[in-house]
Amino acid sequence: MSDNRRTLQQAAKPFDPACRACPRLAGFLDAIAAERPDYHAAPVPDFGDSRARFLIVGLAPGMHGANRTGRPFTGDHAGILLYQTLYDFGFASAPESHSADDGLQLMDARVSNAVRCLPPQNKPTPAEVRSCSPYLRHDLEHLPEKAVVLALGRIAHDAVLAALGERRSRFAFGHAAEHRPAAGFTLLDSYHCSRYNTQTRRLTPAMFQAVFRRVRELLDQS
């Protein structure tokens, strides 16, 4: 194991579904739970194949999506393009994700977030991203050789690099950019599949599909 991987392993921490490490986020979730008792309103775990070679890292749970359903990118606009594209490229058993108990399965893929709790206005602070970093490190540590990590947006991209102990200046974010960090996997970037990005056409289905096509090529080569 390389020194980089050894450091990563020592720093990693399995996901804690009862985590309250960030006072602002914990208080925000408490308020939502009181107002909406049918919502998950708690840290959101990863979803997918625990042995997957393909890890997708988003920003944070959405208010009426993952924060409601308890599954990343499920039940809100951001998940529409993501799960359809996962299905199109053979990573999902269905093209839509409605609820945590809808029977959807991911094959050789896993979906996570840089921050596991809903932040106010969908804007986590740098300290909150750092607080969640050990969970992301755990995800990255358990990737098999020649895995592919897809970062949805700059914050997710930066969070992956921080979890690896890599300098951001060495790996500039850009849609469809491809990086080879020392940890041994390929890091790909994409604009986030948010409502704003898809409706303004900053991210089109064709652009997203092109990134997934590259993911499939890399996995098929390995």
TORTIPA-485962 format. One record per residue: residue number from 1; residue in one letter; x, y, z of N, C-alpha, C in turn. Coordinates in steps of 0.05 Angstrom, whole numbers, plus 5000, padded with zeros to 4 digits. Layout:
# TORTIPA-485962
NUM | a | X | Y | Z | X | Y | Z | X | Y | Z
...
This chain:
# TORTIPA-485962
1 | m | 5017 | 4976 | 5000 | 5000 | 5000 | 5000 | 5018 | 5025 | 5000
2 | s | 5012 | 5045 | 4984 | 5028 | 5069 | 4982 | 5024 | 5085 | 5008
3 | d | 5043 | 5104 | 5013 | 5040 | 5121 | 5037 | 5014 | 5137 | 5036
4 | n | 5007 | 5145 | 5011 | 4982 | 5161 | 5008 | 4958 | 5144 | 5017
5 | r | 4957 | 5119 | 5008 | 4934 | 5102 | 5015 | 4935 | 5095 | 5045
6 | r | 4958 | 5092 | 5057 | 4960 | 5086 | 5085 | 4949 | 5109 | 5102
7 | t | 4957 | 5134 | 5094 | 4946 | 5157 | 5108 | 4916 | 5159 | 5105
8 | l | 4906 | 5153 | 5081 | 4878 | 5153 | 5076 | 4863 | 5133 | 5094
9 | q | 4874 | 5109 | 5097 | 4862 | 5089 | 5113 | 4860 | 5097 | 5143
10 | q | 4882 | 5109 | 5153 | 4882 | 5117 | 5181 | 4862 | 5139 | 5187
11 | a | 4857 | 5156 | 5167 | 4839 | 5179 | 5171 | 4810 | 5172 | 5166
12 | a | 4805 | 5149 | 5153 | 4778 | 5143 | 5145 | 4760 | 5136 | 5169
13 | k | 4734 | 5140 | 5166 | 4715 | 5133 | 5187 | 4689 | 5124 | 5174
14 | p | 4678 | 5101 | 5182 | 4653 | 5092 | 5171 | 4631 | 5112 | 5176
15 | f | 4612 | 5113 | 5158 | 4589 | 5131 | 5161 | 4574 | 5126 | 5187
16 | d | 4567 | 5148 | 5200 | 4552 | 5147 | 5225 | 4524 | 5159 | 5220
17 | p | 4503 | 5142 | 5220 | 4476 | 5153 | 5214 | 4466 | 5171 | 5236
18 | a | 4479 | 5171 | 5259 | 4470 | 5188 | 5281 | 4489 | 5212 | 5285
19 | c | 4506 | 5218 | 5265 | 4526 | 5239 | 5268 | 4513 | 5266 | 5273
20 | r | 4525 | 5280 | 5293 | 4516 | 5308 | 5300 | 4541 | 5325 | 5303
21 | a | 4561 | 5320 | 5287 | 4586 | 5334 | 5290 | 4585 | 5364 | 5282
22 | c | 4565 | 5371 | 5266 | 4563 | 5399 | 5257 | 4538 | 5412 | 5270
23 | p | 4542 | 5429 | 5290 | 4519 | 5440 | 5304 | 4498 | 5454 | 5287
24 | r | 4508 | 5469 | 5267 | 4489 | 5483 | 5250 | 4471 | 5463 | 5234
25 | l | 4483 | 5442 | 5224 | 4468 | 5423 | 5208 | 4450 | 5406 | 5226
26 | a | 4460 | 5399 | 5249 | 4443 | 5383 | 5268 | 4419 | 5398 | 5277
27 | g | 4422 | 5424 | 5283 | 4400 | 5440 | 5291 | 4380 | 5444 | 5269
28 | f | 4390 | 5448 | 5244 | 4373 | 5451 | 5221 | 4356 | 5426 | 5216
29 | l | 4368 | 5403 | 5219 | 4353 | 5378 | 5215 | 4333 | 5374 | 5237
30 | d | 4340 | 5382 | 5262 | 4320 | 5379 | 5284 | 4295 | 5396 | 5278
31 | a | 4299 | 5420 | 5267 | 4277 | 5438 | 5261 | 4260 | 5426 | 5239
32 | i | 4273 | 5414 | 5219 | 4258 | 5402 | 5197 | 4242 | 5378 | 5207
33 | a | 4254 | 5362 | 5224 | 4241 | 5338 | 5234 | 4216 | 5345 | 5250
34 | a | 4218 | 5367 | 5265 | 4195 | 5376 | 5281 | 4172 | 5386 | 5263
35 | e | 4180 | 5399 | 5241 | 4160 | 5410 | 5222 | 4149 | 5389 | 5203
36 | r | 4167 | 5371 | 5195 | 4159 | 5350 | 5175 | 4167 | 5322 | 5187
37 | p | 4151 | 5311 | 5204 | 4159 | 5286 | 5217 | 4160 | 5262 | 5198
38 | d | 4150 | 5265 | 5174 | 4151 | 5243 | 5154 | 4177 | 5244 | 5138
39 | y | 4193 | 5265 | 5142 | 4219 | 5267 | 5127 | 4241 | 5251 | 5141
40 | h | 4260 | 5242 | 5126 | 4284 | 5228 | 5137 | 4298 | 5247 | 5156
41 | a | 4305 | 5271 | 5148 | 4316 | 5293 | 5165 | 4338 | 5283 | 5183
42 | a | 4358 | 5270 | 5171 | 4381 | 5258 | 5185 | 4403 | 5255 | 5165
43 | p | 4427 | 5248 | 5174 | 4449 | 5242 | 5155 | 4440 | 5221 | 5135
44 | v | 4447 | 5225 | 5110 | 4439 | 5206 | 5089 | 4462 | 5188 | 5081
45 | p | 4457 | 5162 | 5082 | 4479 | 5143 | 5075 | 4483 | 5141 | 5045
46 | d | 4504 | 5128 | 5038 | 4509 | 5122 | 5009 | 4487 | 5103 | 5000
47 | f | 4485 | 5101 | 4973 | 4467 | 5082 | 4961 | 4480 | 5067 | 4939
48 | g | 4478 | 5041 | 4938 | 4488 | 5025 | 4916 | 4505 | 5002 | 4924
49 | d | 4520 | 4992 | 4906 | 4537 | 4968 | 4908 | 4561 | 4974 | 4926
50 | s | 4564 | 4960 | 4948 | 4586 | 4965 | 4966 | 4613 | 4958 | 4954
51 | r | 4613 | 4942 | 4933 | 4638 | 4934 | 4920 | 4641 | 4948 | 4892
52 | a | 4626 | 4969 | 4888 | 4626 | 4982 | 4862 | 4653 | 4993 | 4854
53 | r | 4658 | 4993 | 4828 | 4682 | 5006 | 4817 | 4676 | 5035 | 4809
54 | f | 4651 | 5043 | 4810 | 4643 | 5070 | 4802 | 4629 | 5084 | 4825
55 | l | 4641 | 5106 | 4834 | 4631 | 5121 | 4856 | 4624 | 5149 | 4846
56 | i | 4599 | 5158 | 4851 | 4590 | 5184 | 4844 | 4588 | 5201 | 4869
57 | v | 4600 | 5224 | 4869 | 4600 | 5242 | 4893 | 4586 | 5268 | 4886
58 | g | 4564 | 5273 | 4899 | 4549 | 5297 | 4896 | 4556 | 5318 | 4917
59 | l | 4540 | 5338 | 4920 | 4545 | 5359 | 4939 | 4534 | 5352 | 4967
60 | a | 4507 | 5351 | 4969 | 4494 | 5347 | 4995 | 4465 | 5339 | 4989
61 | p | 4451 | 5327 | 5009 | 4423 | 5321 | 5005 | 4406 | 5345 | 4998
62 | g | 4386 | 5341 | 4981 | 4367 | 5363 | 4974 | 4344 | 5363 | 4995
63 | m | 4333 | 5386 | 4999 | 4312 | 5390 | 5019 | 4289 | 5370 | 5015
64 | h | 4278 | 5369 | 4991 | 4255 | 5352 | 4987 | 4262 | 5327 | 4971
65 | g | 4288 | 5322 | 4969 | 4298 | 5297 | 4956 | 4309 | 5278 | 4976
66 | a | 4336 | 5276 | 4978 | 4348 | 5257 | 4997 | 4341 | 5263 | 5026
67 | n | 4338 | 5289 | 5032 | 4331 | 5295 | 5060 | 4303 | 5285 | 5067
68 | r | 4286 | 5282 | 5047 | 4259 | 5272 | 5051 | 4259 | 5241 | 5050
69 | t | 4272 | 5230 | 5030 | 4270 | 5201 | 5025 | 4292 | 5184 | 5038
70 | g | 4314 | 5196 | 5045 | 4336 | 5181 | 5057 | 4354 | 5167 | 5037
71 | r | 4352 | 5174 | 5011 | 4369 | 5162 | 4991 | 4380 | 5185 | 4973
72 | p | 4406 | 5185 | 4968 | 4418 | 5206 | 4951 | 4404 | 5210 | 4925
73 | f | 4398 | 5235 | 4917 | 4387 | 5242 | 4891 | 4360 | 5229 | 4886
74 | t | 4345 | 5224 | 4906 | 4320 | 5210 | 4903 | 4296 | 5228 | 4911
75 | g | 4278 | 5231 | 4892 | 4254 | 5246 | 4897 | 4255 | 5276 | 4891
76 | d | 4277 | 5285 | 4877 | 4278 | 5313 | 4869 | 4289 | 5315 | 4841
77 | h | 4290 | 5339 | 4831 | 4297 | 5344 | 4803 | 4325 | 5334 | 4796
78 | a | 4344 | 5337 | 4815 | 4372 | 5330 | 4809 | 4375 | 5301 | 4803
79 | g | 4357 | 5284 | 4813 | 4360 | 5255 | 4808 | 4349 | 5246 | 4781
80 | i | 4333 | 5263 | 4768 | 4320 | 5255 | 4743 | 4341 | 5247 | 4722
81 | l | 4359 | 5265 | 4716 | 4380 | 5260 | 4696 | 4400 | 5239 | 4706
82 | l | 4406 | 5240 | 4731 | 4426 | 5221 | 4742 | 4417 | 5192 | 4739
83 | y | 4394 | 5186 | 4749 | 4385 | 5158 | 4749 | 4378 | 5149 | 4721
84 | q | 4367 | 5166 | 4704 | 4362 | 5159 | 4676 | 4388 | 5151 | 4662
85 | t | 4409 | 5167 | 4667 | 4435 | 5162 | 4654 | 4448 | 5137 | 4666
86 | l | 4446 | 5133 | 4692 | 4456 | 5108 | 4704 | 4442 | 5084 | 4691
87 | y | 4416 | 5086 | 4687 | 4401 | 5064 | 4674 | 4410 | 5060 | 4645
88 | d | 4413 | 5082 | 4630 | 4421 | 5080 | 4602 | 4448 | 5066 | 4598
89 | f | 4466 | 5069 | 4618 | 4492 | 5057 | 4615 | 4496 | 5031 | 4631
90 | g | 4473 | 5020 | 4640 | 4474 | 4993 | 4653 | 4482 | 4993 | 4682
91 | f | 4480 | 5016 | 4695 | 4488 | 5017 | 4723 | 4463 | 5016 | 4742
92 | a | 4439 | 5018 | 4732 | 4415 | 5019 | 4749 | 4394 | 5000 | 4737
93 | s | 4378 | 4989 | 4754 | 4357 | 4970 | 4746 | 4332 | 4984 | 4736
94 | a | 4330 | 5010 | 4740 | 4306 | 5026 | 4731 | 4315 | 5054 | 4726
95 | p | 4301 | 5069 | 4709 | 4309 | 5096 | 4702 | 4300 | 5118 | 4721
96 | e | 4285 | 5111 | 4742 | 4275 | 5131 | 4760 | 4279 | 5122 | 4789
97 | s | 4284 | 5141 | 4807 | 4287 | 5135 | 4835 | 4266 | 5152 | 4851
98 | h | 4247 | 5139 | 4862 | 4225 | 5153 | 4875 | 4227 | 5153 | 4906
99 | s | 4235 | 5130 | 4917 | 4236 | 5128 | 4947 | 4256 | 5107 | 4954
100 | a | 4264 | 5106 | 4979 | 4285 | 5087 | 4988 | 4276 | 5058 | 4987
101 | d | 4249 | 5053 | 4985 | 4239 | 5026 | 4984 | 4226 | 5019 | 4957
102 | d | 4235 | 5033 | 4935 | 4222 | 5028 | 4909 | 4234 | 5004 | 4894
103 | g | 4253 | 4990 | 4905 | 4265 | 4967 | 4893 | 4287 | 4972 | 4873
104 | l | 4294 | 4998 | 4869 | 4316 | 5004 | 4851 | 4342 | 4993 | 4861
105 | q | 4358 | 4982 | 4843 | 4385 | 4972 | 4850 | 4405 | 4984 | 4831
106 | l | 4429 | 4989 | 4842 | 4452 | 4998 | 4826 | 4471 | 4975 | 4823
107 | m | 4483 | 4973 | 4799 | 4502 | 4951 | 4793 | 4529 | 4964 | 4787
108 | d | 4549 | 4956 | 4803 | 4576 | 4966 | 4800 | 4577 | 4997 | 4802
109 | a | 4558 | 5008 | 4817 | 4558 | 5037 | 4821 | 4548 | 5043 | 4849
110 | r | 4557 | 5066 | 4859 | 4549 | 5075 | 4886 | 4547 | 5106 | 4885
111 | v | 4527 | 5117 | 4899 | 4522 | 5145 | 4899 | 4526 | 5156 | 4928
112 | s | 4541 | 5177 | 4930 | 4547 | 5189 | 4956 | 4546 | 5219 | 4954
113 | n | 4553 | 5233 | 4976 | 4554 | 5262 | 4976 | 4578 | 5271 | 4992
114 | a | 4588 | 5295 | 4985 | 4610 | 5306 | 5001 | 4601 | 5313 | 5029
115 | v | 4576 | 5322 | 5032 | 4565 | 5328 | 5058 | 4540 | 5311 | 5061
116 | r | 4536 | 5297 | 5083 | 4515 | 5278 | 5086 | 4489 | 5289 | 5098
117 | c | 4490 | 5314 | 5108 | 4466 | 5327 | 5119 | 4458 | 5350 | 5102
118 | l | 4432 | 5355 | 5101 | 4422 | 5379 | 5086 | 4432 | 5404 | 5099
119 | p | 4446 | 5421 | 5083 | 4454 | 5447 | 5093 | 4433 | 5469 | 5086
120 | p | 4430 | 5489 | 5103 | 4412 | 5511 | 5096 | 4420 | 5524 | 5069
121 | q | 4400 | 5528 | 5053 | 4403 | 5540 | 5026 | 4422 | 5523 | 5008
122 | n | 4425 | 5498 | 5016 | 4442 | 5479 | 5000 | 4471 | 5489 | 4999
123 | k | 4480 | 5503 | 5019 | 4507 | 5514 | 5019 | 4522 | 5506 | 5045
124 | p | 4537 | 5484 | 5044 | 4552 | 5476 | 5067 | 4576 | 5495 | 5070
125 | t | 4585 | 5498 | 5095 | 4608 | 5514 | 5100 | 4633 | 5497 | 5095
126 | p | 4656 | 5510 | 5091 | 4681 | 5494 | 5088 | 4686 | 5476 | 5112
127 | a | 4679 | 5485 | 5136 | 4683 | 5468 | 5160 | 4665 | 5444 | 5160
128 | e | 4641 | 5447 | 5149 | 4622 | 5424 | 5147 | 4632 | 5404 | 5127
129 | v | 4643 | 5413 | 5105 | 4655 | 5395 | 5085 | 4678 | 5379 | 5098
130 | r | 4695 | 5393 | 5113 | 4717 | 5380 | 5126 | 4707 | 5360 | 5147
131 | s | 4686 | 5367 | 5161 | 4676 | 5349 | 5182 | 4666 | 5323 | 5170
132 | c | 4656 | 5323 | 5145 | 4646 | 5299 | 5132 | 4668 | 5284 | 5117
133 | s | 4691 | 5296 | 5115 | 4713 | 5285 | 5099 | 4720 | 5256 | 5107
134 | p | 4721 | 5249 | 5133 | 4728 | 5221 | 5139 | 4709 | 5201 | 5127
135 | y | 4683 | 5208 | 5124 | 4665 | 5189 | 5112 | 4671 | 5185 | 5082
136 | l | 4678 | 5208 | 5069 | 4686 | 5206 | 5041 | 4712 | 5191 | 5038
137 | r | 4731 | 5195 | 5056 | 4756 | 5180 | 5056 | 4750 | 5150 | 5058
138 | h | 4731 | 5143 | 5074 | 4724 | 5115 | 5077 | 4714 | 5103 | 5051
139 | d | 4697 | 5119 | 5037 | 4687 | 5110 | 5011 | 4710 | 5106 | 4991
140 | l | 4729 | 5125 | 4991 | 4751 | 5124 | 4972 | 4770 | 5102 | 4978
141 | e | 4775 | 5097 | 5004 | 4793 | 5076 | 5013 | 4784 | 5049 | 5004
142 | h | 4757 | 5045 | 5003 | 4746 | 5018 | 4997 | 4741 | 5014 | 4967
143 | l | 4749 | 5032 | 4950 | 4746 | 5028 | 4922 | 4766 | 5007 | 4912
144 | p | 4757 | 4990 | 4894 | 4776 | 4971 | 4882 | 4796 | 4984 | 4863
145 | e | 4815 | 4970 | 4855 | 4835 | 4980 | 4837 | 4822 | 4989 | 4810
146 | k | 4833 | 5010 | 4799 | 4824 | 5021 | 4773 | 4794 | 5029 | 4774
147 | a | 4786 | 5039 | 4797 | 4759 | 5049 | 4799 | 4757 | 5077 | 4786
148 | v | 4732 | 5086 | 4783 | 4726 | 5113 | 4772 | 4709 | 5128 | 4792
149 | v | 4717 | 5153 | 4798 | 4702 | 5170 | 4815 | 4692 | 5194 | 4798
150 | l | 4666 | 5199 | 4799 | 4654 | 5221 | 4785 | 4646 | 5243 | 4805
151 | a | 4658 | 5266 | 4803 | 4651 | 5288 | 4820 | 4631 | 5306 | 4806
152 | l | 4608 | 5310 | 4819 | 4587 | 5327 | 4807 | 4589 | 5355 | 4819
153 | g | 4604 | 5372 | 4805 | 4607 | 5399 | 4814 | 4634 | 5404 | 4827
154 | r | 4641 | 5430 | 4829 | 4667 | 5437 | 4840 | 4671 | 5430 | 4869
155 | i | 4650 | 5433 | 4886 | 4652 | 5427 | 4914 | 4658 | 5398 | 4918
156 | a | 4644 | 5380 | 4904 | 4649 | 5352 | 4906 | 4678 | 5345 | 4896
157 | h | 4686 | 5358 | 4874 | 4713 | 5354 | 4864 | 4734 | 5361 | 4885
158 | d | 4730 | 5385 | 4897 | 4749 | 5394 | 4917 | 4749 | 5376 | 4942
159 | a | 4725 | 5366 | 4949 | 4722 | 5349 | 4972 | 4737 | 5322 | 4968
160 | v | 4736 | 5311 | 4944 | 4751 | 5287 | 4938 | 4781 | 5292 | 4941
161 | l | 4790 | 5314 | 4929 | 4819 | 5319 | 4931 | 4828 | 5324 | 4960
162 | a | 4811 | 5338 | 4975 | 4818 | 5342 | 5004 | 4819 | 5316 | 5019
163 | a | 4800 | 5298 | 5013 | 4800 | 5272 | 5026 | 4825 | 5256 | 5020
164 | l | 4836 | 5260 | 4996 | 4860 | 5246 | 4988 | 4885 | 5260 | 4997
165 | g | 4883 | 5284 | 5007 | 4907 | 5300 | 5014 | 4921 | 5311 | 4990
166 | e | 4907 | 5314 | 4968 | 4918 | 5325 | 4943 | 4914 | 5355 | 4942
167 | r | 4933 | 5369 | 4928 | 4930 | 5398 | 4925 | 4911 | 5403 | 4902
168 | r | 4892 | 5421 | 4906 | 4872 | 5428 | 4885 | 4886 | 5440 | 4861
169 | s | 4908 | 5454 | 4865 | 4921 | 5467 | 4842 | 4931 | 5447 | 4822
170 | r | 4934 | 5422 | 4829 | 4944 | 5402 | 4811 | 4922 | 5390 | 4793
171 | f | 4897 | 5394 | 4802 | 4875 | 5381 | 4788 | 4852 | 5401 | 4785
172 | a | 4853 | 5417 | 4764 | 4832 | 5438 | 4760 | 4806 | 5426 | 4752
173 | f | 4784 | 5435 | 4765 | 4757 | 5425 | 4758 | 4749 | 5436 | 4731
174 | g | 4736 | 5419 | 4716 | 4725 | 5426 | 4690 | 4706 | 5404 | 4680
175 | h | 4685 | 5412 | 4668 | 4666 | 5391 | 4658 | 4681 | 5372 | 4639
176 | a | 4678 | 5346 | 4644 | 4691 | 5325 | 4629 | 4721 | 5323 | 4633
177 | a | 4732 | 5339 | 4651 | 4760 | 5336 | 4657 | 4766 | 5309 | 4670
178 | e | 4790 | 5299 | 4665 | 4798 | 5273 | 4674 | 4824 | 5275 | 4689
179 | h | 4826 | 5263 | 4713 | 4849 | 5266 | 4730 | 4859 | 5239 | 4740
180 | r | 4884 | 5237 | 4747 | 4896 | 5212 | 4757 | 4910 | 5219 | 4784
181 | p | 4895 | 5220 | 4806 | 4908 | 5225 | 4832 | 4924 | 5201 | 4840
182 | a | 4941 | 5205 | 4860 | 4960 | 5184 | 4868 | 4946 | 5160 | 4880
183 | a | 4921 | 5163 | 4889 | 4907 | 5141 | 4902 | 4902 | 5117 | 4883
184 | g | 4904 | 5121 | 4857 | 4902 | 5099 | 4839 | 4876 | 5096 | 4823
185 | f | 4857 | 5114 | 4827 | 4833 | 5114 | 4811 | 4832 | 5138 | 4792
186 | t | 4813 | 5137 | 4774 | 4809 | 5160 | 4756 | 4787 | 5178 | 4767
187 | l | 4793 | 5203 | 4768 | 4773 | 5223 | 4777 | 4763 | 5238 | 4753
188 | l | 4737 | 5237 | 4748 | 4724 | 5251 | 4726 | 4707 | 5273 | 4738
189 | d | 4704 | 5295 | 4724 | 4687 | 5317 | 4733 | 4663 | 5321 | 4714
190 | s | 4641 | 5330 | 4726 | 4618 | 5339 | 4711 | 4604 | 5362 | 4725
191 | y | 4592 | 5379 | 4710 | 4574 | 5398 | 4723 | 4552 | 5383 | 4738
192 | h | 4543 | 5394 | 4760 | 4523 | 5381 | 4776 | 4496 | 5380 | 4760
193 | c | 4482 | 5358 | 4764 | 4456 | 5354 | 4750 | 4433 | 5368 | 4765
194 | s | 4438 | 5392 | 4773 | 4418 | 5407 | 4788 | 4396 | 5418 | 4769
195 | r | 4374 | 5426 | 4781 | 4353 | 5438 | 4765 | 4363 | 5463 | 4749
196 | y | 4379 | 5480 | 4763 | 4389 | 5504 | 4750 | 4406 | 5497 | 4726
197 | n | 4425 | 5478 | 4730 | 4444 | 5472 | 4708 | 4429 | 5458 | 4684
198 | t | 4410 | 5441 | 4690 | 4396 | 5428 | 4667 | 4376 | 5446 | 4653
199 | q | 4363 | 5463 | 4669 | 4344 | 5481 | 4656 | 4357 | 5504 | 4641
200 | t | 4380 | 5513 | 4649 | 4395 | 5533 | 4635 | 4412 | 5522 | 4612
201 | r | 4412 | 5495 | 4610 | 4427 | 5481 | 4590 | 4457 | 5483 | 4594
202 | r | 4465 | 5491 | 4617 | 4494 | 5489 | 4623 | 4503 | 5460 | 4623
203 | l | 4485 | 5443 | 4631 | 4489 | 5414 | 4629 | 4466 | 5402 | 4613
204 | t | 4472 | 5390 | 4590 | 4452 | 5377 | 4574 | 4454 | 5347 | 4577
205 | p | 4432 | 5333 | 4571 | 4434 | 5303 | 4572 | 4457 | 5292 | 4555
206 | a | 4462 | 5304 | 4532 | 4484 | 5295 | 4515 | 4511 | 5299 | 4529
207 | m | 4515 | 5321 | 4542 | 4540 | 5326 | 4557 | 4543 | 5306 | 4579
208 | f | 4522 | 5301 | 4594 | 4523 | 5282 | 4616 | 4529 | 5253 | 4606
209 | q | 4515 | 5246 | 4584 | 4519 | 5220 | 4572 | 4548 | 5216 | 4563
210 | a | 4560 | 5237 | 4552 | 4588 | 5235 | 4543 | 4607 | 5228 | 4566
211 | v | 4602 | 5240 | 4590 | 4618 | 5234 | 4613 | 4614 | 5205 | 4621
212 | f | 4589 | 5196 | 4622 | 4584 | 5168 | 4629 | 4595 | 5149 | 4608
213 | r | 4595 | 5157 | 4583 | 4607 | 5140 | 4563 | 4637 | 5135 | 4569
214 | r | 4650 | 5157 | 4578 | 4678 | 5154 | 4585 | 4681 | 5137 | 4610
215 | v | 4663 | 5139 | 4629 | 4664 | 5121 | 4653 | 4663 | 5092 | 4644
216 | r | 4644 | 5086 | 4627 | 4640 | 5059 | 4617 | 4665 | 5049 | 4603
217 | e | 4677 | 5066 | 4586 | 4702 | 5059 | 4572 | 4724 | 5052 | 4592
218 | l | 4728 | 5068 | 4612 | 4749 | 5063 | 4632 | 4744 | 5037 | 4647
219 | l | 4719 | 5032 | 4655 | 4713 | 5008 | 4670 | 4716 | 4983 | 4652
220 | d | 4708 | 4986 | 4627 | 4711 | 4963 | 4609 | 4740 | 4957 | 4603
221 | q | 4757 | 4977 | 4603 | 4786 | 4973 | 4598 | 4798 | 4959 | 4621
222 | s | 4787 | 4963 | 4646 | 4800 | 4950 | 4669 | 4790 | 4922 | 4674
